[in-house]
Amino acid sequence: MDAAEETLAIGRVRSWLRTGRARAVRERAGMSQADVGLAVGSDPAQISRWETGVYSPTRRSALKLARLYDGMEEIIRDETTGERS
């Protein structure tokens, strides 16, 4: 991922957190805040603070979240369409 793609990914995940889409995707994928925290090296309380808008993730954490949420969306899309990559 180059610098421009990273910037877009960070903006996207921060927007998703503000709008509630991140939580919806996480829940649809069957993941808990603890699962997300484990995947990105954070704790469930921090994930909650990000999802409720109390704090915004750092650039590094936002990149990890973006990769994770992109993967979750792909899984959800595959399940919805019945396709596998």
PDB file of N, CA, C and O in Angstrom:
ATOM      1  N   MET A   1       0.863  -1.174   0.000  1.00  0.00           N
ATOM      2  CA  MET A   1       0.000   0.000   0.000  1.00  0.00           C
ATOM      3  C   MET A   1       0.907   1.234   0.000  1.00  0.00           C
ATOM      4  O   MET A   1       1.749   1.394   0.883  1.00  0.00           O
ATOM      5  N   ASP A   2       0.727   2.098  -0.995  1.00  0.00           N
ATOM      6  CA  ASP A   2       1.549   3.303  -1.029  1.00  0.00           C
ATOM      7  C   ASP A   2       0.945   4.387  -0.129  1.00  0.00           C
ATOM      8  O   ASP A   2      -0.123   4.201   0.453  1.00  0.00           O
ATOM      9  N   ALA A   3       1.639   5.513  -0.027  1.00  0.00           N
ATOM     10  CA  ALA A   3       1.233   6.578   0.898  1.00  0.00           C
ATOM     11  C   ALA A   3      -0.165   7.118   0.598  1.00  0.00           C
ATOM     12  O   ALA A   3      -0.935   7.395   1.517  1.00  0.00           O
ATOM     13  N   ALA A   4      -0.489   7.264  -0.673  1.00  0.00           N
ATOM     14  CA  ALA A   4      -1.816   7.777  -1.041  1.00  0.00           C
ATOM     15  C   ALA A   4      -2.905   6.790  -0.653  1.00  0.00           C
ATOM     16  O   ALA A   4      -3.951   7.186  -0.139  1.00  0.00           O
ATOM     17  N   GLU A   5      -2.662   5.501  -0.898  1.00  0.00           N
ATOM     18  CA  GLU A   5      -3.633   4.475  -0.523  1.00  0.00           C
ATOM     19  C   GLU A   5      -3.800   4.406   0.996  1.00  0.00           C
ATOM     20  O   GLU A   5      -4.908   4.213   1.497  1.00  0.00           O
ATOM     21  N   GLU A   6      -2.690   4.564   1.727  1.00  0.00           N
ATOM     22  CA  GLU A   6      -2.755   4.570   3.187  1.00  0.00           C
ATOM     23  C   GLU A   6      -3.604   5.726   3.688  1.00  0.00           C
ATOM     24  O   GLU A   6      -4.430   5.556   4.585  1.00  0.00           O
ATOM     25  N   THR A   7      -3.401   6.895   3.109  1.00  0.00           N
ATOM     26  CA  THR A   7      -4.168   8.076   3.518  1.00  0.00           C
ATOM     27  C   THR A   7      -5.653   7.866   3.269  1.00  0.00           C
ATOM     28  O   THR A   7      -6.483   8.209   4.112  1.00  0.00           O
ATOM     29  N   LEU A   8      -5.989   7.302   2.113  1.00  0.00           N
ATOM     30  CA  LEU A   8      -7.394   7.013   1.808  1.00  0.00           C
ATOM     31  C   LEU A   8      -7.972   5.977   2.767  1.00  0.00           C
ATOM     32  O   LEU A   8      -9.104   6.118   3.229  1.00  0.00           O
ATOM     33  N   ALA A   9      -7.197   4.938   3.065  1.00  0.00           N
ATOM     34  CA  ALA A   9      -7.662   3.888   3.970  1.00  0.00           C
ATOM     35  C   ALA A   9      -7.906   4.445   5.372  1.00  0.00           C
ATOM     36  O   ALA A   9      -8.891   4.092   6.019  1.00  0.00           O
ATOM     37  N   ILE A  10      -7.018   5.308   5.835  1.00  0.00           N
ATOM     38  CA  ILE A  10      -7.163   5.920   7.158  1.00  0.00           C
ATOM     39  C   ILE A  10      -8.409   6.799   7.200  1.00  0.00           C
ATOM     40  O   ILE A  10      -9.180   6.744   8.158  1.00  0.00           O
ATOM     41  N   GLY A  11      -8.602   7.598   6.176  1.00  0.00           N
ATOM     42  CA  GLY A  11      -9.793   8.448   6.113  1.00  0.00           C
ATOM     43  C   GLY A  11     -11.065   7.627   6.074  1.00  0.00           C
ATOM     44  O   GLY A  11     -12.059   7.969   6.714  1.00  0.00           O
ATOM     45  N   ARG A  12     -11.024   6.530   5.310  1.00  0.00           N
ATOM     46  CA  ARG A  12     -12.192   5.660   5.190  1.00  0.00           C
ATOM     47  C   ARG A  12     -12.544   5.032   6.536  1.00  0.00           C
ATOM     48  O   ARG A  12     -13.708   5.057   6.939  1.00  0.00           O
ATOM     49  N   VAL A  13     -11.563   4.472   7.235  1.00  0.00           N
ATOM     50  CA  VAL A  13     -11.863   3.790   8.495  1.00  0.00           C
ATOM     51  C   VAL A  13     -12.294   4.796   9.563  1.00  0.00           C
ATOM     52  O   VAL A  13     -13.158   4.485  10.383  1.00  0.00           O
ATOM     53  N   ARG A  14     -11.715   5.977   9.568  1.00  0.00           N
ATOM     54  CA  ARG A  14     -12.144   6.994  10.536  1.00  0.00           C
ATOM     55  C   ARG A  14     -13.576   7.426  10.247  1.00  0.00           C
ATOM     56  O   ARG A  14     -14.346   7.671  11.175  1.00  0.00           O
ATOM     57  N   SER A  15     -13.936   7.521   8.984  1.00  0.00           N
ATOM     58  CA  SER A  15     -15.309   7.851   8.611  1.00  0.00           C
ATOM     59  C   SER A  15     -16.254   6.735   9.038  1.00  0.00           C
ATOM     60  O   SER A  15     -17.334   6.999   9.567  1.00  0.00           O
ATOM     61  N   TRP A  16     -15.851   5.499   8.809  1.00  0.00           N
ATOM     62  CA  TRP A  16     -16.669   4.360   9.210  1.00  0.00           C
ATOM     63  C   TRP A  16     -16.899   4.357  10.711  1.00  0.00           C
ATOM     64  O   TRP A  16     -17.998   4.046  11.171  1.00  0.00           O
ATOM     65  N   LEU A  17     -15.867   4.701  11.480  1.00  0.00           N
ATOM     66  CA  LEU A  17     -16.018   4.751  12.929  1.00  0.00           C
ATOM     67  C   LEU A  17     -17.008   5.836  13.331  1.00  0.00           C
ATOM     68  O   LEU A  17     -17.847   5.620  14.206  1.00  0.00           O
ATOM     69  N   ARG A  18     -16.915   6.998  12.701  1.00  0.00           N
ATOM     70  CA  ARG A  18     -17.820   8.117  13.029  1.00  0.00           C
ATOM     71  C   ARG A  18     -19.266   7.813  12.687  1.00  0.00           C
ATOM     72  O   ARG A  18     -20.177   8.217  13.411  1.00  0.00           O
ATOM     73  N   THR A  19     -19.482   7.108  11.595  1.00  0.00           N
ATOM     74  CA  THR A  19     -20.848   6.875  11.114  1.00  0.00           C
ATOM     75  C   THR A  19     -21.486   5.595  11.653  1.00  0.00           C
ATOM     76  O   THR A  19     -22.679   5.366  11.454  1.00  0.00           O
ATOM     77  N   GLY A  20     -20.708   4.772  12.324  1.00  0.00           N
ATOM     78  CA  GLY A  20     -21.240   3.520  12.838  1.00  0.00           C
ATOM     79  C   GLY A  20     -21.078   2.345  11.891  1.00  0.00           C
ATOM     80  O   GLY A  20     -21.417   1.215  12.242  1.00  0.00           O
ATOM     81  N   ARG A  21     -20.570   2.593  10.710  1.00  0.00           N
ATOM     82  CA  ARG A  21     -20.406   1.502   9.745  1.00  0.00           C
ATOM     83  C   ARG A  21     -19.402   0.465  10.241  1.00  0.00           C
ATOM     84  O   ARG A  21     -19.589  -0.731  10.017  1.00  0.00           O
ATOM     85  N   ALA A  22     -18.345   0.907  10.908  1.00  0.00           N
ATOM     86  CA  ALA A  22     -17.335  -0.030  11.411  1.00  0.00           C
ATOM     87  C   ALA A  22     -17.971  -1.018  12.383  1.00  0.00           C
ATOM     88  O   ALA A  22     -17.717  -2.220  12.314  1.00  0.00           O
ATOM     89  N   ARG A  23     -18.786  -0.510  13.275  1.00  0.00           N
ATOM     90  CA  ARG A  23     -19.461  -1.387  14.237  1.00  0.00           C
ATOM     91  C   ARG A  23     -20.400  -2.358  13.513  1.00  0.00           C
ATOM     92  O   ARG A  23     -20.445  -3.546  13.832  1.00  0.00           O
ATOM     93  N   ALA A  24     -21.138  -1.841  12.547  1.00  0.00           N
ATOM     94  CA  ALA A  24     -22.072  -2.688  11.799  1.00  0.00           C
ATOM     95  C   ALA A  24     -21.331  -3.799  11.061  1.00  0.00           C
ATOM     96  O   ALA A  24     -21.777  -4.947  11.059  1.00  0.00           O
ATOM     97  N   VAL A  25     -20.213  -3.469  10.439  1.00  0.00           N
ATOM     98  CA  VAL A  25     -19.425  -4.469   9.713  1.00  0.00           C
ATOM     99  C   VAL A  25     -18.872  -5.488  10.703  1.00  0.00           C
ATOM    100  O   VAL A  25     -18.921  -6.693  10.455  1.00  0.00           O
ATOM    101  N   ARG A  26     -18.349  -5.002  11.818  1.00  0.00           N
ATOM    102  CA  ARG A  26     -17.799  -5.894  12.835  1.00  0.00           C
ATOM    103  C   ARG A  26     -18.869  -6.871  13.326  1.00  0.00           C
ATOM    104  O   ARG A  26     -18.629  -8.076  13.399  1.00  0.00           O
ATOM    105  N   GLU A  27     -20.032  -6.353  13.657  1.00  0.00           N
ATOM    106  CA  GLU A  27     -21.109  -7.200  14.154  1.00  0.00           C
ATOM    107  C   GLU A  27     -21.591  -8.175  13.088  1.00  0.00           C
ATOM    108  O   GLU A  27     -21.852  -9.342  13.383  1.00  0.00           O
ATOM    109  N   ARG A  28     -21.709  -7.706  11.865  1.00  0.00           N
ATOM    110  CA  ARG A  28     -22.149  -8.571  10.757  1.00  0.00           C
ATOM    111  C   ARG A  28     -21.156  -9.718  10.534  1.00  0.00           C
ATOM    112  O   ARG A  28     -21.542 -10.829  10.170  1.00  0.00           O
ATOM    113  N   ALA A  29     -19.866  -9.422  10.760  1.00  0.00           N
ATOM    114  CA  ALA A  29     -18.831 -10.442  10.603  1.00  0.00           C
ATOM    115  C   ALA A  29     -18.743 -11.365  11.818  1.00  0.00           C
ATOM    116  O   ALA A  29     -17.972 -12.324  11.825  1.00  0.00           O
ATOM    117  N   GLY A  30     -19.541 -11.064  12.841  1.00  0.00           N
ATOM    118  CA  GLY A  30     -19.552 -11.903  14.034  1.00  0.00           C
ATOM    119  C   GLY A  30     -18.367 -11.707  14.949  1.00  0.00           C
ATOM    120  O   GLY A  30     -18.004 -12.604  15.710  1.00  0.00           O
ATOM    121  N   MET A  31     -17.763 -10.530  14.875  1.00  0.00           N
ATOM    122  CA  MET A  31     -16.596 -10.244  15.715  1.00  0.00           C
ATOM    123  C   MET A  31     -16.980  -9.341  16.882  1.00  0.00           C
ATOM    124  O   MET A  31     -17.821  -8.452  16.751  1.00  0.00           O
ATOM    125  N   SER A  32     -16.358  -9.584  18.006  1.00  0.00           N
ATOM    126  CA  SER A  32     -16.563  -8.733  19.177  1.00  0.00           C
ATOM    127  C   SER A  32     -15.511  -7.631  19.180  1.00  0.00           C
ATOM    128  O   SER A  32     -14.561  -7.659  18.397  1.00  0.00           O
ATOM    129  N   GLN A  33     -15.693  -6.669  20.066  1.00  0.00           N
ATOM    130  CA  GLN A  33     -14.670  -5.633  20.221  1.00  0.00           C
ATOM    131  C   GLN A  33     -13.360  -6.253  20.696  1.00  0.00           C
ATOM    132  O   GLN A  33     -12.283  -5.778  20.337  1.00  0.00           O
ATOM    133  N   ALA A  34     -13.444  -7.310  21.501  1.00  0.00           N
ATOM    134  CA  ALA A  34     -12.238  -8.008  21.953  1.00  0.00           C
ATOM    135  C   ALA A  34     -11.515  -8.653  20.770  1.00  0.00           C
ATOM    136  O   ALA A  34     -10.286  -8.631  20.706  1.00  0.00           O
ATOM    137  N   ASP A  35     -12.278  -9.228  19.830  1.00  0.00           N
ATOM    138  CA  ASP A  35     -11.680  -9.827  18.634  1.00  0.00           C
ATOM    139  C   ASP A  35     -10.924  -8.780  17.822  1.00  0.00           C
ATOM    140  O   ASP A  35      -9.796  -9.009  17.387  1.00  0.00           O
ATOM    141  N   VAL A  36     -11.563  -7.633  17.627  1.00  0.00           N
ATOM    142  CA  VAL A  36     -10.931  -6.554  16.860  1.00  0.00           C
ATOM    143  C   VAL A  36      -9.698  -6.060  17.592  1.00  0.00           C
ATOM    144  O   VAL A  36      -8.650  -5.849  16.982  1.00  0.00           O
ATOM    145  N   GLY A  37      -9.821  -5.876  18.898  1.00  0.00           N
ATOM    146  CA  GLY A  37      -8.684  -5.428  19.692  1.00  0.00           C
ATOM    147  C   GLY A  37      -7.501  -6.372  19.567  1.00  0.00           C
ATOM    148  O   GLY A  37      -6.364  -5.930  19.399  1.00  0.00           O
ATOM    149  N   LEU A  38      -7.763  -7.663  19.648  1.00  0.00           N
ATOM    150  CA  LEU A  38      -6.709  -8.658  19.512  1.00  0.00           C
ATOM    151  C   LEU A  38      -6.061  -8.578  18.130  1.00  0.00           C
ATOM    152  O   LEU A  38      -4.840  -8.681  18.005  1.00  0.00           O
ATOM    153  N   ALA A  39      -6.868  -8.397  17.112  1.00  0.00           N
ATOM    154  CA  ALA A  39      -6.364  -8.354  15.737  1.00  0.00           C
ATOM    155  C   ALA A  39      -5.508  -7.126  15.458  1.00  0.00           C
ATOM    156  O   ALA A  39      -4.589  -7.187  14.642  1.00  0.00           O
ATOM    157  N   VAL A  40      -5.799  -6.008  16.128  1.00  0.00           N
ATOM    158  CA  VAL A  40      -5.048  -4.781  15.851  1.00  0.00           C
ATOM    159  C   VAL A  40      -4.103  -4.380  16.979  1.00  0.00           C
ATOM    160  O   VAL A  40      -3.465  -3.329  16.915  1.00  0.00           O
ATOM    161  N   GLY A  41      -4.013  -5.225  18.021  1.00  0.00           N
ATOM    162  CA  GLY A  41      -3.089  -4.944  19.107  1.00  0.00           C
ATOM    163  C   GLY A  41      -3.587  -3.885  20.069  1.00  0.00           C
ATOM    164  O   GLY A  41      -2.812  -3.060  20.553  1.00  0.00           O
ATOM    165  N   SER A  42      -4.866  -3.908  20.341  1.00  0.00           N
ATOM    166  CA  SER A  42      -5.463  -2.950  21.259  1.00  0.00           C
ATOM    167  C   SER A  42      -6.384  -3.709  22.205  1.00  0.00           C
ATOM    168  O   SER A  42      -6.491  -4.933  22.130  1.00  0.00           O
ATOM    169  N   ASP A  43      -7.050  -2.973  23.099  1.00  0.00           N
ATOM    170  CA  ASP A  43      -7.959  -3.642  24.020  1.00  0.00           C
ATOM    171  C   ASP A  43      -9.406  -3.284  23.672  1.00  0.00           C
ATOM    172  O   ASP A  43      -9.649  -2.291  22.986  1.00  0.00           O
ATOM    173  N   PRO A  44     -10.361  -4.083  24.141  1.00  0.00           N
ATOM    174  CA  PRO A  44     -11.763  -3.855  23.795  1.00  0.00           C
ATOM    175  C   PRO A  44     -12.267  -2.472  24.201  1.00  0.00           C
ATOM    176  O   PRO A  44     -13.092  -1.883  23.503  1.00  0.00           O
ATOM    177  N   ALA A  45     -11.778  -1.956  25.315  1.00  0.00           N
ATOM    178  CA  ALA A  45     -12.214  -0.626  25.753  1.00  0.00           C
ATOM    179  C   ALA A  45     -11.805   0.438  24.743  1.00  0.00           C
ATOM    180  O   ALA A  45     -12.552   1.383  24.490  1.00  0.00           O
ATOM    181  N   GLN A  46     -10.627   0.283  24.173  1.00  0.00           N
ATOM    182  CA  GLN A  46     -10.167   1.251  23.167  1.00  0.00           C
ATOM    183  C   GLN A  46     -11.013   1.139  21.907  1.00  0.00           C
ATOM    184  O   GLN A  46     -11.359   2.154  21.303  1.00  0.00           O
ATOM    185  N   ILE A  47     -11.347  -0.071  21.508  1.00  0.00           N
ATOM    186  CA  ILE A  47     -12.199  -0.254  20.329  1.00  0.00           C
ATOM    187  C   ILE A  47     -13.543   0.433  20.585  1.00  0.00           C
ATOM    188  O   ILE A  47     -14.079   1.100  19.699  1.00  0.00           O
ATOM    189  N   SER A  48     -14.075   0.275  21.770  1.00  0.00           N
ATOM    190  CA  SER A  48     -15.329   0.932  22.131  1.00  0.00           C
ATOM    191  C   SER A  48     -15.206   2.448  22.035  1.00  0.00           C
ATOM    192  O   SER A  48     -16.102   3.114  21.516  1.00  0.00           O
ATOM    193  N   ARG A  49     -14.109   2.989  22.527  1.00  0.00           N
ATOM    194  CA  ARG A  49     -13.913   4.451  22.463  1.00  0.00           C
ATOM    195  C   ARG A  49     -13.823   4.935  21.023  1.00  0.00           C
ATOM    196  O   ARG A  49     -14.308   6.019  20.698  1.00  0.00           O
ATOM    197  N   TRP A  50     -13.204   4.134  20.158  1.00  0.00           N
ATOM    198  CA  TRP A  50     -13.140   4.506  18.742  1.00  0.00           C
ATOM    199  C   TRP A  50     -14.521   4.438  18.116  1.00  0.00           C
ATOM    200  O   TRP A  50     -14.918   5.343  17.382  1.00  0.00           O
ATOM    201  N   GLU A  51     -15.257   3.367  18.402  1.00  0.00           N
ATOM    202  CA  GLU A  51     -16.577   3.189  17.793  1.00  0.00           C
ATOM    203  C   GLU A  51     -17.593   4.217  18.283  1.00  0.00           C
ATOM    204  O   GLU A  51     -18.533   4.545  17.560  1.00  0.00           O
ATOM    205  N   THR A  52     -17.420   4.719  19.480  1.00  0.00           N
ATOM    206  CA  THR A  52     -18.360   5.710  20.013  1.00  0.00           C
ATOM    207  C   THR A  52     -17.889   7.137  19.770  1.00  0.00           C
ATOM    208  O   THR A  52     -18.578   8.085  20.146  1.00  0.00           O
ATOM    209  N   GLY A  53     -16.742   7.300  19.157  1.00  0.00           N
ATOM    210  CA  GLY A  53     -16.257   8.628  18.819  1.00  0.00           C
ATOM    211  C   GLY A  53     -15.576   9.375  19.946  1.00  0.00           C
ATOM    212  O   GLY A  53     -15.287  10.564  19.814  1.00  0.00           O
ATOM    213  N   VAL A  54     -15.314   8.698  21.053  1.00  0.00           N
ATOM    214  CA  VAL A  54     -14.605   9.349  22.159  1.00  0.00           C
ATOM    215  C   VAL A  54     -13.186   9.691  21.722  1.00  0.00           C
ATOM    216  O   VAL A  54     -12.675  10.770  22.023  1.00  0.00           O
ATOM    217  N   TYR A  55     -12.556   8.758  21.009  1.00  0.00           N
ATOM    218  CA  TYR A  55     -11.210   8.966  20.475  1.00  0.00           C
ATOM    219  C   TYR A  55     -11.167   8.504  19.032  1.00  0.00           C
ATOM    220  O   TYR A  55     -12.027   7.754  18.572  1.00  0.00           O
ATOM    221  N   SER A  56     -10.152   8.967  18.334  1.00  0.00           N
ATOM    222  CA  SER A  56      -9.903   8.526  16.970  1.00  0.00           C
ATOM    223  C   SER A  56      -8.606   7.713  16.987  1.00  0.00           C
ATOM    224  O   SER A  56      -7.663   8.082  17.688  1.00  0.00           O
ATOM    225  N   PRO A  57      -8.542   6.632  16.239  1.00  0.00           N
ATOM    226  CA  PRO A  57      -7.322   5.820  16.245  1.00  0.00           C
ATOM    227  C   PRO A  57      -6.142   6.570  15.638  1.00  0.00           C
ATOM    228  O   PRO A  57      -6.310   7.435  14.778  1.00  0.00           O
ATOM    229  N   THR A  58      -4.954   6.221  16.101  1.00  0.00           N
ATOM    230  CA  THR A  58      -3.735   6.767  15.513  1.00  0.00           C
ATOM    231  C   THR A  58      -3.642   6.296  14.070  1.00  0.00           C
ATOM    232  O   THR A  58      -4.385   5.411  13.647  1.00  0.00           O
ATOM    233  N   ARG A  59      -2.750   6.878  13.339  1.00  0.00           N
ATOM    234  CA  ARG A  59      -2.536   6.492  11.941  1.00  0.00           C
ATOM    235  C   ARG A  59      -2.228   4.990  11.847  1.00  0.00           C
ATOM    236  O   ARG A  59      -2.797   4.284  11.014  1.00  0.00           O
ATOM    237  N   ARG A  60      -1.341   4.522  12.690  1.00  0.00           N
ATOM    238  CA  ARG A  60      -0.936   3.115  12.668  1.00  0.00           C
ATOM    239  C   ARG A  60      -2.129   2.200  12.968  1.00  0.00           C
ATOM    240  O   ARG A  60      -2.358   1.217  12.263  1.00  0.00           O
ATOM    241  N   SER A  61      -2.875   2.528  14.007  1.00  0.00           N
ATOM    242  CA  SER A  61      -4.042   1.714  14.358  1.00  0.00           C
ATOM    243  C   SER A  61      -5.112   1.786  13.281  1.00  0.00           C
ATOM    244  O   SER A  61      -5.758   0.782  12.979  1.00  0.00           O
ATOM    245  N   ALA A  62      -5.302   2.963  12.700  1.00  0.00           N
ATOM    246  CA  ALA A  62      -6.302   3.119  11.647  1.00  0.00           C
ATOM    247  C   ALA A  62      -5.946   2.254  10.435  1.00  0.00           C
ATOM    248  O   ALA A  62      -6.836   1.687   9.801  1.00  0.00           O
ATOM    249  N   LEU A  63      -4.664   2.149  10.109  1.00  0.00           N
ATOM    250  CA  LEU A  63      -4.250   1.286   8.996  1.00  0.00           C
ATOM    251  C   LEU A  63      -4.554  -0.177   9.295  1.00  0.00           C
ATOM    252  O   LEU A  63      -5.027  -0.909   8.425  1.00  0.00           O
ATOM    253  N   LYS A  64      -4.281  -0.601  10.524  1.00  0.00           N
ATOM    254  CA  LYS A  64      -4.586  -1.972  10.905  1.00  0.00           C
ATOM    255  C   LYS A  64      -6.098  -2.224  10.836  1.00  0.00           C
ATOM    256  O   LYS A  64      -6.544  -3.263  10.351  1.00  0.00           O
ATOM    257  N   LEU A  65      -6.862  -1.268  11.322  1.00  0.00           N
ATOM    258  CA  LEU A  65      -8.319  -1.393  11.266  1.00  0.00           C
ATOM    259  C   LEU A  65      -8.813  -1.454   9.833  1.00  0.00           C
ATOM    260  O   LEU A  65      -9.687  -2.257   9.508  1.00  0.00           O
ATOM    261  N   ALA A  66      -8.260  -0.611   8.979  1.00  0.00           N
ATOM    262  CA  ALA A  66      -8.682  -0.585   7.573  1.00  0.00           C
ATOM    263  C   ALA A  66      -8.463  -1.936   6.923  1.00  0.00           C
ATOM    264  O   ALA A  66      -9.334  -2.429   6.206  1.00  0.00           O
ATOM    265  N   ARG A  67      -7.313  -2.540   7.162  1.00  0.00           N
ATOM    266  CA  ARG A  67      -7.035  -3.862   6.587  1.00  0.00           C
ATOM    267  C   ARG A  67      -8.008  -4.904   7.134  1.00  0.00           C
ATOM    268  O   ARG A  67      -8.516  -5.748   6.395  1.00  0.00           O
ATOM    269  N   LEU A  68      -8.256  -4.829   8.438  1.00  0.00           N
ATOM    270  CA  LEU A  68      -9.167  -5.782   9.060  1.00  0.00           C
ATOM    271  C   LEU A  68     -10.588  -5.629   8.533  1.00  0.00           C
ATOM    272  O   LEU A  68     -11.224  -6.615   8.162  1.00  0.00           O
ATOM    273  N   TYR A  69     -11.090  -4.391   8.500  1.00  0.00           N
ATOM    274  CA  TYR A  69     -12.458  -4.157   8.038  1.00  0.00           C
ATOM    275  C   TYR A  69     -12.617  -4.487   6.558  1.00  0.00           C
ATOM    276  O   TYR A  69     -13.665  -4.980   6.139  1.00  0.00           O
ATOM    277  N   ASP A  70     -11.583  -4.218   5.765  1.00  0.00           N
ATOM    278  CA  ASP A  70     -11.642  -4.601   4.345  1.00  0.00           C
ATOM    279  C   ASP A  70     -11.783  -6.115   4.223  1.00  0.00           C
ATOM    280  O   ASP A  70     -12.550  -6.605   3.395  1.00  0.00           O
ATOM    281  N   GLY A  71     -11.046  -6.854   5.045  1.00  0.00           N
ATOM    282  CA  GLY A  71     -11.150  -8.314   5.031  1.00  0.00           C
ATOM    283  C   GLY A  71     -12.526  -8.784   5.469  1.00  0.00           C
ATOM    284  O   GLY A  71     -13.086  -9.714   4.890  1.00  0.00           O
ATOM    285  N   MET A  72     -13.073  -8.132   6.503  1.00  0.00           N
ATOM    286  CA  MET A  72     -14.412  -8.498   6.970  1.00  0.00           C
ATOM    287  C   MET A  72     -15.440  -8.236   5.885  1.00  0.00           C
ATOM    288  O   MET A  72     -16.326  -9.058   5.656  1.00  0.00           O
ATOM    289  N   GLU A  73     -15.329  -7.102   5.220  1.00  0.00           N
ATOM    290  CA  GLU A  73     -16.283  -6.776   4.151  1.00  0.00           C
ATOM    291  C   GLU A  73     -16.202  -7.793   3.025  1.00  0.00           C
ATOM    292  O   GLU A  73     -17.226  -8.158   2.447  1.00  0.00           O
ATOM    293  N   GLU A  74     -15.010  -8.252   2.708  1.00  0.00           N
ATOM    294  CA  GLU A  74     -14.857  -9.239   1.644  1.00  0.00           C
ATOM    295  C   GLU A  74     -15.539 -10.554   2.036  1.00  0.00           C
ATOM    296  O   GLU A  74     -16.206 -11.184   1.216  1.00  0.00           O
ATOM    297  N   ILE A  75     -15.367 -10.957   3.288  1.00  0.00           N
ATOM    298  CA  ILE A  75     -16.007 -12.183   3.763  1.00  0.00           C
ATOM    299  C   ILE A  75     -17.526 -12.043   3.711  1.00  0.00           C
ATOM    300  O   ILE A  75     -18.225 -12.950   3.261  1.00  0.00           O
ATOM    301  N   ILE A  76     -18.027 -10.906   4.173  1.00  0.00           N
ATOM    302  CA  ILE A  76     -19.475 -10.662   4.167  1.00  0.00           C
ATOM    303  C   ILE A  76     -20.003 -10.678   2.732  1.00  0.00           C
ATOM    304  O   ILE A  76     -21.048 -11.267   2.452  1.00  0.00           O
ATOM    305  N   ARG A  77     -19.279 -10.032   1.837  1.00  0.00           N
ATOM    306  CA  ARG A  77     -19.696  -9.982   0.433  1.00  0.00           C
ATOM    307  C   ARG A  77     -19.721 -11.394  -0.160  1.00  0.00           C
ATOM    308  O   ARG A  77     -20.652 -11.746  -0.885  1.00  0.00           O
ATOM    309  N   ASP A  78     -18.694 -12.207   0.148  1.00  0.00           N
ATOM    310  CA  ASP A  78     -18.645 -13.579  -0.354  1.00  0.00           C
ATOM    311  C   ASP A  78     -19.815 -14.398   0.171  1.00  0.00           C
ATOM    312  O   ASP A  78     -20.416 -15.180  -0.566  1.00  0.00           O
ATOM    313  N   GLU A  79     -20.135 -14.213   1.456  1.00  0.00           N
ATOM    314  CA  GLU A  79     -21.252 -14.956   2.042  1.00  0.00           C
ATOM    315  C   GLU A  79     -22.582 -14.531   1.424  1.00  0.00           C
ATOM    316  O   GLU A  79     -23.475 -15.353   1.220  1.00  0.00           O
ATOM    317  N   THR A  80     -22.700 -13.256   1.134  1.00  0.00           N
ATOM    318  CA  THR A  80     -23.934 -12.724   0.560  1.00  0.00           C
ATOM    319  C   THR A  80     -24.143 -13.200  -0.870  1.00  0.00           C
ATOM    320  O   THR A  80     -25.257 -13.545  -1.266  1.00  0.00           O
ATOM    321  N   THR A  81     -23.057 -13.216  -1.643  1.00  0.00           N
ATOM    322  CA  THR A  81     -23.167 -13.596  -3.046  1.00  0.00           C
ATOM    323  C   THR A  81     -22.945 -15.085  -3.280  1.00  0.00           C
ATOM    324  O   THR A  81     -23.257 -15.607  -4.350  1.00  0.00           O
ATOM    325  N   GLY A  82     -22.402 -15.764  -2.272  1.00  0.00           N
ATOM    326  CA  GLY A  82     -22.117 -17.181  -2.412  1.00  0.00           C
ATOM    327  C   GLY A  82     -20.849 -17.456  -3.188  1.00  0.00           C
ATOM    328  O   GLY A  82     -20.590 -18.595  -3.575  1.00  0.00           O
ATOM    329  N   GLU A  83     -20.049 -16.415  -3.421  1.00  0.00           N
ATOM    330  CA  GLU A  83     -18.818 -16.561  -4.187  1.00  0.00           C
ATOM    331  C   GLU A  83     -17.624 -16.663  -3.257  1.00  0.00           C
ATOM    332  O   GLU A  83     -17.667 -16.183  -2.124  1.00  0.00           O
ATOM    333  N   ARG A  84     -16.589 -17.273  -3.723  1.00  0.00           N
ATOM    334  CA  ARG A  84     -15.324 -17.356  -3.015  1.00  0.00           C
ATOM    335  C   ARG A  84     -14.226 -16.858  -3.935  1.00  0.00           C
ATOM    336  O   ARG A  84     -14.244 -17.108  -5.140  1.00  0.00           O
ATOM    337  N   SER A  85     -13.264 -16.144  -3.348  1.00  0.00           N
ATOM    338  CA  SER A  85     -12.152 -15.629  -4.144  1.00  0.00           C
ATOM    339  C   SER A  85     -11.139 -16.713  -4.430  1.00  0.00           C
ATOM    340  O   SER A  85     -10.133 -16.459  -5.091  1.00  0.00           O
TER     341      SER A  85
END
